[in-house]
Amino acid sequence: MITFIVVGAVGLVLLLLSIVVGDLLDAFDVGDGLVSGVAVGSALSIFGLSGVVTQQAGLAPALTWVVAAVMAAVALVVVQAAVRHVTRRDSGGHWSPVGFVGTTTETTTPTGGEVRLDDARELERRLAVSPGRIERGVRVRVVAESGPRVEVVPLGGDPAVPGAGGGPGPVPRAS
């Protein structure tokens, strides 16, 4: 039972920190943008809770592990779907991330990368491209969007990156 309690407690801490501080999976480069810290924390918490409950109900140990794993998988899928729905939800009209500032979470090149944008409506990382190579951790500005993918340039303009400019860039549209 102690295993379920420890895993549940770790999940609860990850869940709370991901909600309050921001997605911790970004900081530790875990998940590669596939799942959010909120979803993983929820799944671990549900795993621990369902393991304790089924063990207390007197189920066989093997069945307890199976029930806990299935409940955790269901929680992971449901919570991640809810997080994705919230991030894509229309909030009273279309808004564009063009002009938003953020930080690259992966090295970003013309073929791909990732960025976390500094806006309350941006709950997860976005796929990103850039005219030139931008290293991880560099502050960037969004200059274009194409579906969920954004094009970014270094903030303040880096002459080594084609198209980086250096001006303040576009102003984001109000919601």
C-alpha positions as CSV (number, residue, x, y, z in Angstrom):
1,M,0.0,0.0,0.0
2,I,2.9,2.3,0.7
3,T,3.8,2.3,-3.0
4,F,0.3,3.6,-4.0
5,I,0.5,6.3,-1.3
6,V,3.9,7.5,-2.4
7,V,3.0,7.5,-6.1
8,G,-0.3,9.3,-5.3
9,A,1.5,11.9,-3.2
10,V,4.1,12.5,-5.9
11,G,1.3,12.9,-8.5
12,L,-0.6,15.3,-6.3
13,V,2.6,17.5,-5.8
14,L,3.2,17.4,-9.5
15,L,-0.4,18.4,-10.2
16,L,-0.4,21.2,-7.8
17,L,3.0,22.6,-8.9
18,S,2.0,22.3,-12.6
19,I,-1.1,24.3,-11.9
20,V,0.5,27.0,-9.7
21,V,4.0,27.3,-11.1
22,G,3.5,26.1,-14.7
23,D,4.1,22.9,-16.5
24,L,7.1,21.3,-14.7
25,L,7.6,18.8,-17.5
26,D,9.0,21.7,-19.6
27,A,11.6,22.5,-17.0
28,F,12.9,18.9,-16.9
29,D,12.4,18.3,-20.7
30,V,10.0,15.4,-20.1
31,G,7.1,14.4,-22.3
32,D,8.3,16.3,-25.4
33,G,5.0,18.2,-25.5
34,L,2.9,15.1,-25.8
35,V,1.3,15.4,-22.3
36,S,1.0,18.2,-19.8
37,G,2.2,18.1,-16.2
38,V,-1.4,18.5,-15.1
39,A,-2.4,15.3,-16.9
40,V,0.6,13.3,-15.6
41,G,0.0,14.5,-12.0
42,S,-3.7,13.6,-12.2
43,A,-2.9,10.2,-13.6
44,L,-0.4,9.5,-10.8
45,S,-2.8,10.7,-8.2
46,I,-5.6,8.5,-9.5
47,F,-3.2,5.6,-9.7
48,G,-2.4,6.0,-6.0
49,L,-5.9,6.6,-4.9
50,S,-7.4,3.7,-6.9
51,G,-4.6,1.4,-5.7
52,V,-5.3,2.2,-2.1
53,V,-9.0,1.9,-2.5
54,T,-8.9,-1.5,-4.4
55,Q,-6.4,-2.9,-1.9
56,Q,-8.6,-1.9,1.0
57,A,-11.5,-3.5,-0.8
58,G,-9.7,-6.8,-0.5
59,L,-8.9,-7.4,-4.2
60,A,-6.0,-9.7,-5.1
61,P,-2.7,-7.8,-5.4
62,A,-2.4,-8.4,-9.2
63,L,-6.0,-7.1,-9.8
64,T,-5.2,-4.1,-7.6
65,W,-2.3,-3.1,-9.9
66,V,-4.3,-3.7,-13.0
67,V,-7.2,-1.6,-11.8
68,A,-4.9,1.2,-10.7
69,A,-3.1,1.2,-14.0
70,V,-6.3,1.2,-16.0
71,M,-7.7,4.1,-13.9
72,A,-4.5,6.0,-14.3
73,A,-4.5,5.6,-18.1
74,V,-8.1,6.7,-18.3
75,A,-7.4,9.7,-16.1
76,L,-4.3,10.6,-18.3
77,V,-6.4,10.5,-21.5
78,V,-9.4,12.4,-20.1
79,V,-7.4,15.1,-18.4
80,Q,-5.1,15.6,-21.4
81,A,-8.2,15.9,-23.7
82,A,-9.6,18.5,-21.3
83,V,-6.4,20.5,-21.3
84,R,-6.2,20.4,-25.0
85,H,-9.9,21.4,-25.3
86,V,-9.3,24.4,-22.9
87,T,-6.2,25.5,-24.9
88,R,-8.1,25.5,-28.2
89,R,-11.3,26.9,-26.8
90,D,-12.7,30.0,-28.5
91,S,-12.9,32.7,-25.8
92,G,-15.3,35.2,-27.3
93,G,-13.7,35.5,-30.7
94,H,-10.5,34.4,-32.5
95,W,-7.3,35.6,-31.1
96,S,-3.9,35.4,-32.7
97,P,-0.6,34.7,-31.0
98,V,1.2,37.0,-33.5
99,G,3.1,39.5,-31.4
100,F,3.2,37.3,-28.3
101,V,6.6,36.9,-26.6
102,G,7.8,33.6,-25.3
103,T,10.8,31.3,-24.7
104,T,12.0,28.4,-26.9
105,T,11.7,25.1,-25.0
106,E,13.6,23.2,-27.7
107,T,16.1,24.3,-30.3
108,T,14.0,25.9,-33.1
109,T,14.9,25.7,-36.8
110,P,13.1,26.1,-40.1
111,T,12.1,22.5,-39.8
112,G,10.7,22.7,-36.3
113,G,11.0,23.3,-32.6
114,E,8.9,24.3,-29.6
115,V,8.1,27.5,-27.8
116,R,6.1,28.4,-24.6
117,L,4.3,31.8,-25.0
118,D,3.8,34.2,-22.2
119,D,0.0,34.7,-22.3
120,A,-2.7,33.5,-20.0
121,R,-4.5,31.8,-23.0
122,E,-1.4,29.8,-23.9
123,L,-1.5,26.8,-21.5
124,E,0.8,24.5,-23.4
125,R,3.9,24.6,-25.6
126,R,3.4,25.2,-29.3
127,L,5.2,23.7,-32.2
128,A,7.4,26.5,-33.8
129,V,9.6,27.2,-36.8
130,S,12.1,30.0,-37.3
131,P,14.0,31.5,-40.2
132,G,17.3,30.4,-38.7
133,R,18.5,28.3,-35.8
134,I,17.4,29.5,-32.3
135,E,18.8,27.7,-29.3
136,R,16.7,26.5,-26.3
137,G,15.9,29.2,-23.7
138,V,16.1,32.2,-26.1
139,R,13.3,34.8,-25.8
140,V,11.3,35.1,-29.0
141,R,8.4,36.9,-30.6
142,V,5.7,35.3,-32.8
143,V,5.6,36.8,-36.3
144,A,3.2,34.4,-38.0
145,E,0.9,31.5,-37.2
146,S,-0.3,28.5,-39.2
147,G,-2.8,26.4,-37.3
148,P,-1.2,25.3,-34.0
149,R,2.3,26.1,-35.3
150,V,3.9,29.5,-35.0
151,E,6.9,31.2,-36.6
152,V,9.2,32.9,-34.2
153,V,12.2,35.2,-34.3
154,P,14.6,36.2,-31.5
155,L,13.3,39.0,-29.4
156,G,15.2,42.2,-30.1
157,G,16.4,41.0,-33.4
158,D,19.4,38.8,-33.9
159,P,21.3,39.9,-37.0
160,A,22.6,36.3,-37.4
161,V,19.0,35.0,-37.9
162,P,17.4,36.0,-41.2
163,G,14.1,37.9,-40.8
164,A,14.7,38.6,-37.1
165,G,14.3,42.3,-37.6
166,G,14.7,44.2,-34.4
167,G,11.6,46.3,-34.0
168,P,8.9,45.8,-31.5
169,G,6.8,43.7,-33.9
170,P,3.1,43.5,-34.2
171,V,0.8,44.2,-31.3
172,P,-1.5,41.3,-30.3
173,R,-5.2,41.7,-31.1
174,A,-7.5,42.1,-28.2
175,S,-9.9,39.3,-27.3
